[in-house]
Amino acid sequence: MEFPATLRYTKDHEWISLEGNTATVGITDFAQKELGDIVFVDITSVGKPLAANEIFGTVEAVKTVSDLYLPVSGTITEVNGGLEGAPENVNKDAYGEGWMIKMTVDNPADVAALLDAAAYEKLVG
């Protein structure tokens, strides 16, 4: 399993990458493997300000549906439209083509408080 050191992670298995006050968010390689074949990603919270740990959408796999939790407070500005026709990209490339949202972060310092790669690997180890 892969845990890029450039990302931060949540205990709910989301990853976040920050550039300025804009972040990209998805689910981790561990999460996609646990879910199995992903068949649908449903995110309808674009433009809504949300608090950290609020549900911003769901991901549906063959056998289950799982909520997606926002890692930090902010406003979702974009959803990965490529997942609409190819949700399996989350399974194939969780940290690349499988990203889920872009968001404006309320407080960029909140990202630094999340788990680093070593801490997340220990959590799921």
C-alpha positions as MATLAB code, in Angstrom:
seq = 'MEFPATLRYTKDHEWISLEGNTATVGITDFAQKELGDIVFVDITSVGKPLAANEIFGTVEAVKTVSDLYLPVSGTITEVNGGLEGAPENVNKDAYGEGWMIKMTVDNPADVAALLDAAAYEKLVG';
ca = [
       0.000    0.000    0.000;
       1.057    3.499   -0.735;
       1.134    6.455    1.715;
       2.722    9.480   -0.023;
       4.721   11.582    2.438;
       3.544   14.809    0.770;
      -0.064   14.239    1.889;
      -1.890   14.474    5.219;
      -4.433   11.881    6.348;
      -7.509   11.503    8.551;
      -8.545    8.635   10.806;
     -11.562    8.288    8.458;
      -9.178    7.440    5.570;
      -9.302   10.645    3.548;
      -6.139   12.282    2.228;
      -5.545   15.984    1.611;
      -2.967   17.896   -0.396;
      -2.662   21.650    0.207;
      -1.393   24.372   -2.146;
      -1.891   27.828   -0.630;
      -5.454   27.716    0.683;
      -6.685   25.288   -1.997;
      -6.773   21.599   -1.156;
      -7.393   18.413   -3.109;
      -9.111   15.593   -1.201;
      -9.715   11.901   -1.869;
      -9.797    8.555   -0.101;
      -6.628    6.643    0.681;
      -5.263    3.585   -1.048;
      -6.102    1.645    2.125;
      -9.743    2.830    2.000;
     -10.276    1.931   -1.639;
      -8.844   -1.555   -1.047;
     -11.132   -2.061    1.961;
     -14.194   -0.915   -0.024;
     -13.469   -3.030   -3.089;
     -14.707   -2.150   -6.569;
     -16.055    1.407   -6.502;
     -19.081    1.864   -8.742;
     -20.346    5.367   -7.880;
     -19.180    8.572   -6.210;
     -21.903   10.995   -5.085;
     -20.844   14.503   -4.043;
     -23.509   17.211   -4.029;
     -22.004   19.700   -1.593;
     -20.235   22.066   -4.036;
     -20.340   25.677   -2.872;
     -21.477   24.809    0.643;
     -19.267   25.782    3.589;
     -18.702   22.689    5.735;
     -16.965   22.048    9.038;
     -14.198   19.497    9.513;
     -15.570   15.948    9.806;
     -18.889   16.829    8.130;
     -20.096   14.448    5.427;
     -19.477   15.854    1.958;
     -20.635   12.873   -0.096;
     -20.655    9.111   -0.403;
     -18.727    6.459   -2.259;
     -20.526    3.307   -3.336;
     -18.762    0.006   -3.788;
     -20.276   -3.276   -4.959;
     -21.170   -4.353   -1.407;
     -21.406   -1.121    0.622;
     -21.884    2.642    0.713;
     -19.471    4.745    2.766;
     -19.693    8.384    3.840;
     -16.933   10.822    2.906;
     -15.784   13.223    5.641;
     -14.204   16.626    5.055;
     -10.695   16.649    6.595;
     -10.768   20.378    7.489;
     -13.299   23.216    7.418;
     -13.843   24.985    4.123;
     -15.906   25.233    0.961;
     -15.919   22.663   -1.833;
     -15.183   24.410   -5.125;
     -14.907   21.500   -7.560;
     -15.817   17.835   -7.922;
     -13.745   15.478  -10.076;
     -16.087   15.142  -13.061;
     -13.982   12.274  -14.387;
     -15.340   10.010  -11.647;
     -18.879   10.293  -13.017;
     -18.023    8.120  -16.001;
     -15.122    6.244  -14.430;
     -15.524    5.783  -10.645;
     -13.056    2.907  -10.876;
     -10.299    5.557  -11.133;
     -10.476    5.705   -7.328;
      -9.396    2.040   -7.263;
      -6.774    2.458   -9.988;
      -5.178    5.728   -8.837;
      -6.458    6.890   -5.423;
      -3.906    9.708   -5.157;
      -4.031   10.834   -8.794;
      -6.986   10.508  -11.182;
      -9.111    9.239   -8.285;
      -9.138   12.576   -6.388;
     -12.662   13.584   -5.365;
     -12.872   17.311   -4.559;
     -11.013   20.576   -4.526;
     -11.823   22.993   -1.732;
     -10.909   26.353   -0.277;
      -9.592   25.724    3.231;
     -10.704   28.083    6.023;
      -7.476   27.693    8.007;
      -4.490   26.106    6.209;
      -2.826   25.424    9.594;
      -5.556   22.826   10.279;
      -4.059   20.605    7.570;
      -0.732   20.403    9.423;
      -2.581   19.029   12.462;
      -3.736   15.943   10.519;
      -1.833   12.648   10.445;
       1.406   12.473    8.491;
       2.174    9.413    6.357;
       4.018    7.556    9.157;
       1.192    8.108   11.658;
      -1.455    7.032    9.137;
       0.529    3.916    8.199;
       0.773    3.036   11.891;
      -3.013    3.560   12.247;
      -3.883    1.140    9.454;
      -0.831   -1.121    9.919;
];
